[in-house]
Amino acid sequence: MKVTRPMLAVAGAAAVLTLAGCTSGTEQRATVPVTATGSLEHLAAEVKCTPNIQIDADEIRQAVCKDAGGVKGAQGAEGGAAGKFILATFATDRGQREWINGAKDYGGHYLVGRKWVAVGETGTVTALRRTLGGDIEEGTDHSAHSGH
């Protein structure tokens, strides 16, 4: 097969796009740390809160945490002060996903890691992500359902 200039141009463009994609992904990953792992107490210690345990079962451990100044930037994008958030750990990935799917029906903002989730206001969840890593998921928005 003979290599022509148009073929070289296409290959070059593909290489540039590939490199550009890798660069932007690397830059984005640099702003979010590797997702934390560990027990509920370990995760709470990472964000400097003392967990108030609400559920202590084999399949789920859930606590209420109040930011104690350990979450940088917890003043939130909407101007609200850092507040309380729910921190839960799960025995299995499946149990975690089932819990999240059920909870999302009630709205809210979820920071999701491997076998753990933090639930709180937008600003708090965003600030927690700077320390714990993870992915942000949004619950169902029911504000359009004003007829209820």
C-alpha positions as a Markdown table, in Angstrom:
| # | Residue | x | y | z |
|---|---|---|---|---|
| 1 | Met | 0.0 | 0.0 | 0.0 |
| 2 | Lys | 1.4 | 3.4 | -1.0 |
| 3 | Val | 1.3 | 6.1 | 1.6 |
| 4 | Thr | 0.0 | 9.4 | 0.2 |
| 5 | Arg | 0.0 | 12.9 | 1.6 |
| 6 | Pro | -3.7 | 12.9 | 2.4 |
| 7 | Met | -3.2 | 9.6 | 4.4 |
| 8 | Leu | -0.3 | 11.2 | 6.3 |
| 9 | Ala | -2.4 | 14.3 | 7.0 |
| 10 | Val | -5.2 | 12.1 | 8.4 |
| 11 | Ala | -2.8 | 10.1 | 10.5 |
| 12 | Gly | -1.2 | 13.3 | 11.8 |
| 13 | Ala | -4.5 | 14.8 | 12.7 |
| 14 | Ala | -5.5 | 11.6 | 14.5 |
| 15 | Ala | -2.2 | 11.7 | 16.5 |
| 16 | Val | -2.8 | 15.3 | 17.5 |
| 17 | Leu | -6.3 | 14.6 | 18.6 |
| 18 | Thr | -5.2 | 11.5 | 20.6 |
| 19 | Leu | -2.4 | 13.5 | 22.3 |
| 20 | Ala | -4.8 | 16.4 | 23.0 |
| 21 | Gly | -7.3 | 14.0 | 24.5 |
| 22 | Cys | -4.6 | 12.5 | 26.8 |
| 23 | Thr | -3.4 | 15.9 | 27.9 |
| 24 | Ser | -6.9 | 17.2 | 28.8 |
| 25 | Gly | -7.7 | 14.0 | 30.7 |
| 26 | Thr | -4.4 | 14.2 | 32.6 |
| 27 | Glu | -5.1 | 17.9 | 33.6 |
| 28 | Gln | -8.6 | 17.0 | 34.7 |
| 29 | Arg | -7.4 | 14.1 | 36.8 |
| 30 | Ala | -4.8 | 16.3 | 38.5 |
| 31 | Thr | -7.6 | 18.4 | 40.1 |
| 32 | Val | -9.3 | 15.4 | 41.6 |
| 33 | Pro | -7.3 | 13.1 | 43.9 |
| 34 | Val | -7.3 | 9.3 | 43.6 |
| 35 | Thr | -10.5 | 8.1 | 45.2 |
| 36 | Ala | -10.1 | 7.4 | 48.8 |
| 37 | Thr | -10.9 | 4.0 | 50.3 |
| 38 | Gly | -11.3 | 2.6 | 53.8 |
| 39 | Ser | -13.7 | 2.4 | 56.7 |
| 40 | Leu | -16.3 | 5.0 | 57.5 |
| 41 | Glu | -14.1 | 6.2 | 60.3 |
| 42 | His | -11.1 | 6.5 | 58.0 |
| 43 | Leu | -13.0 | 8.5 | 55.4 |
| 44 | Ala | -14.4 | 10.7 | 58.1 |
| 45 | Ala | -10.9 | 11.3 | 59.5 |
| 46 | Glu | -9.7 | 12.3 | 56.0 |
| 47 | Val | -12.2 | 15.2 | 56.1 |
| 48 | Lys | -11.7 | 15.9 | 59.8 |
| 49 | Cys | -15.1 | 15.1 | 61.0 |
| 50 | Thr | -16.3 | 12.9 | 63.9 |
| 51 | Pro | -19.0 | 10.6 | 62.5 |
| 52 | Asn | -22.3 | 10.3 | 64.4 |
| 53 | Ile | -23.2 | 6.7 | 63.6 |
| 54 | Gln | -26.8 | 6.3 | 62.6 |
| 55 | Ile | -26.8 | 2.8 | 61.1 |
| 56 | Asp | -24.2 | 0.1 | 62.0 |
| 57 | Ala | -25.1 | -3.1 | 60.2 |
| 58 | Asp | -23.2 | -5.7 | 58.3 |
| 59 | Glu | -24.2 | -4.4 | 54.8 |
| 60 | Ile | -24.2 | -0.6 | 55.5 |
| 61 | Arg | -22.7 | 1.8 | 58.0 |
| 62 | Gln | -24.1 | 5.3 | 57.9 |
| 63 | Ala | -23.2 | 8.4 | 59.8 |
| 64 | Val | -24.0 | 12.1 | 59.9 |
| 65 | Cys | -20.9 | 14.3 | 59.7 |
| 66 | Lys | -20.5 | 18.0 | 60.1 |
| 67 | Asp | -17.5 | 19.6 | 58.5 |
| 68 | Ala | -15.0 | 20.6 | 61.2 |
| 69 | Gly | -12.9 | 22.8 | 58.9 |
| 70 | Gly | -11.1 | 19.9 | 57.1 |
| 71 | Val | -12.9 | 20.3 | 53.8 |
| 72 | Lys | -11.2 | 23.1 | 51.9 |
| 73 | Gly | -13.5 | 25.5 | 50.2 |
| 74 | Ala | -16.6 | 24.1 | 51.9 |
| 75 | Gln | -18.2 | 27.5 | 51.6 |
| 76 | Gly | -20.0 | 26.1 | 48.6 |
| 77 | Ala | -20.5 | 27.5 | 45.1 |
| 78 | Glu | -24.0 | 28.7 | 46.2 |
| 79 | Gly | -22.5 | 30.8 | 49.1 |
| 80 | Gly | -23.9 | 28.5 | 51.8 |
| 81 | Ala | -21.7 | 27.6 | 54.7 |
| 82 | Ala | -20.4 | 24.1 | 55.0 |
| 83 | Gly | -22.9 | 21.9 | 56.6 |
| 84 | Lys | -23.8 | 18.4 | 57.5 |
| 85 | Phe | -23.5 | 15.5 | 55.2 |
| 86 | Ile | -24.2 | 11.8 | 55.2 |
| 87 | Leu | -21.3 | 9.4 | 54.9 |
| 88 | Ala | -22.1 | 5.7 | 54.2 |
| 89 | Thr | -20.0 | 2.7 | 53.5 |
| 90 | Phe | -21.2 | -0.6 | 52.0 |
| 91 | Ala | -20.1 | -4.2 | 52.2 |
| 92 | Thr | -20.7 | -4.7 | 48.5 |
| 93 | Asp | -20.7 | -2.7 | 45.3 |
| 94 | Arg | -24.1 | -4.0 | 44.5 |
| 95 | Gly | -25.5 | -2.9 | 47.8 |
| 96 | Gln | -24.0 | 0.5 | 47.3 |
| 97 | Arg | -25.6 | 0.9 | 43.8 |
| 98 | Glu | -29.0 | -0.3 | 45.0 |
| 99 | Trp | -28.8 | 2.3 | 47.9 |
| 100 | Ile | -27.8 | 5.1 | 45.6 |
| 101 | Asn | -30.5 | 4.3 | 43.0 |
| 102 | Gly | -33.2 | 4.3 | 45.7 |
| 103 | Ala | -31.9 | 7.5 | 47.3 |
| 104 | Lys | -31.6 | 9.4 | 44.0 |
| 105 | Asp | -35.4 | 9.4 | 43.8 |
| 106 | Tyr | -35.3 | 11.9 | 46.6 |
| 107 | Gly | -32.9 | 14.3 | 44.8 |
| 108 | Gly | -29.7 | 15.4 | 46.3 |
| 109 | His | -26.0 | 15.5 | 45.5 |
| 110 | Tyr | -23.9 | 12.3 | 45.8 |
| 111 | Leu | -20.1 | 11.9 | 45.9 |
| 112 | Val | -19.5 | 8.3 | 45.0 |
| 113 | Gly | -16.4 | 6.2 | 45.7 |
| 114 | Arg | -15.7 | 2.5 | 45.8 |
| 115 | Lys | -18.1 | 1.1 | 48.5 |
| 116 | Trp | -18.8 | 4.6 | 50.0 |
| 117 | Val | -21.0 | 7.6 | 49.3 |
| 118 | Ala | -21.3 | 11.1 | 50.8 |
| 119 | Val | -24.5 | 13.0 | 50.4 |
| 120 | Gly | -24.9 | 16.7 | 50.9 |
| 121 | Glu | -25.4 | 20.2 | 49.4 |
| 122 | Thr | -23.6 | 21.0 | 46.1 |
| 123 | Gly | -20.9 | 23.0 | 47.7 |
| 124 | Thr | -20.2 | 20.5 | 50.4 |
| 125 | Val | -20.0 | 17.5 | 48.0 |
| 126 | Thr | -17.8 | 19.5 | 45.7 |
| 127 | Ala | -15.4 | 20.4 | 48.6 |
| 128 | Leu | -15.4 | 16.8 | 49.8 |
| 129 | Arg | -14.4 | 15.7 | 46.3 |
| 130 | Arg | -11.2 | 17.7 | 46.6 |
| 131 | Thr | -10.1 | 15.6 | 49.5 |
| 132 | Leu | -11.8 | 12.2 | 48.9 |
| 133 | Gly | -11.9 | 12.1 | 45.1 |
| 134 | Gly | -14.8 | 10.1 | 43.6 |
| 135 | Asp | -17.5 | 11.0 | 41.1 |
| 136 | Ile | -20.4 | 13.4 | 41.6 |
| 137 | Glu | -23.9 | 12.1 | 40.8 |
| 138 | Glu | -27.2 | 14.1 | 41.0 |
| 139 | Gly | -30.5 | 12.9 | 42.3 |
| 140 | Thr | -33.8 | 13.4 | 40.5 |
| 141 | Asp | -34.9 | 17.0 | 40.3 |
| 142 | His | -38.5 | 17.3 | 41.3 |
| 143 | Ser | -38.8 | 21.1 | 41.2 |
| 144 | Ala | -40.7 | 20.9 | 37.8 |
| 145 | His | -43.4 | 18.9 | 39.5 |
| 146 | Ser | -45.2 | 21.9 | 41.2 |
| 147 | Gly | -48.6 | 20.3 | 40.8 |
| 148 | His | -48.2 | 18.0 | 43.7 |
